């Protein structure tokens, strides 16, 4: 089975439905893409849940060491980790019952994406959540 991203309409529906975003690999460093994207999503009104070990807070939100430590399930997991970490993140999402996962630009792991889809998870891969959220808002305002 080959992985394909959802079509534009399904991505739009996903962006309309989500409110909380767990950002795996969210850096507290303002110059990092994960920080800029999460900050941009926060400005759009999404609630950010930082997932990064050895950090207390990022963007004014309590950080968690891993997905299993979260106090609530997010609507989506946004991944800013290297591709080799994606299978473990997918397995955590499956175990926890998280129904959506987004792999940011240049993060590609076909096998893990197919594994997630087979488990009923909506997967978007190699796209920027913030950029798509901005485009969705512009088209629907």
Secondary structure, 3 states (H helix, E strand, C coil): CCCCCCCHHHHHHHHHHCCEEEEECCCCCCCCHHHHHHHHHHHCCCEEEEECCCCCEECCEECECCHHHCCCCCCEEEECCCHHHHHHHHHHHHHHCCCEEEECCCCCCHHHHHHHHHCCCEEEECCCHHHHHHHHHHHCC
